[in-house]
């Protein structure tokens, strides 16, 4: 079985990727800044956590050496221009160099739907720059561009559900922006198939669910499913940017940033010009079928088990 290095293996998507790799008896190395951060994957069989700074070129090369493939899931949603550059551009470039130096040929990189050099947000532009850095490498490269990812432990629908449990109304910027949400299980399965498949596979793919929703519809769904439906008040752009600027000042990761709003100036749906999950034999699950089974309940691990049983996975 291939020996796989996973960068970002302790994150939302990474935990699901590691579970699928472990269930297929692959040997998995998970890079982490702290062992306690790897708690979610430590119990999995054949997972070896390694404490390392993946942004240090020497440590990164040492991590990559001896593996058959590398999966890069490292990403940030909020941050400064330099933070986006570090995570989305410099790291992929350094990773490509490490692969070339150690003889590792196969690399799976999770980017983002809407990544483009002329995209409206710094997040999207940095994702495109990272893709460009990798595409110059000559590696056996597979890039996956997912739309917004949902799942039992997501920070998307769960966030809107929690907000509606507290506030009487939901003022919302970008309310009419369209998304094509994709289940984390489907994204993880695609990553694993790209990372371990022997046949010729697409070099750039989009990962989207079967249905398109506006942001307003997604917020309303989260409220209904958790028993706290609230009126959604769409905000004009000026007020939405003021709201986002204030949220950026709050401690911790902001719920919404001005860069998030910039990204919502364009719809986040499949282009129709690139292969989708069907090219890997994956029939994506519908949000309307999965979300009712986890929103408003406790215990993400038990929810995940129930979801898999229901979906027959």
Secondary structure as UniProt FT lines:
FT   STRAND          3..7
FT   TURN            8..10
FT   HELIX           12..23
FT   TURN            24..25
FT   STRAND          27..32
FT   HELIX           35..38
FT   HELIX           39..42
FT   TURN            45..46
FT   STRAND          47..51
FT   TURN            54..55
FT   HELIX           57..64
FT   TURN            65..66
FT   STRAND          69..72
FT   HELIX           81..85
FT   HELIX           86..90
FT   HELIX           91..102
FT   STRAND          106..110
FT   TURN            113..114
FT   TURN            117..118
FT   HELIX           122..135
FT   STRAND          140..146
FT   STRAND          149..150
FT   TURN            152..153
FT   HELIX           157..166
FT   STRAND          169..172
FT   TURN            173..176
FT   STRAND          178..179
FT   STRAND          182..183
FT   HELIX           184..196
FT   STRAND          204..207
FT   STRAND          213..214
FT   HELIX           215..225
FT   TURN            226..227
FT   STRAND          231..234
FT   HELIX           237..248
FT   HELIX           258..263
FT   TURN            264..265
FT   HELIX           277..280
FT   HELIX           287..290
FT   HELIX           291..293
FT   TURN            294..296
FT   HELIX           300..311
//
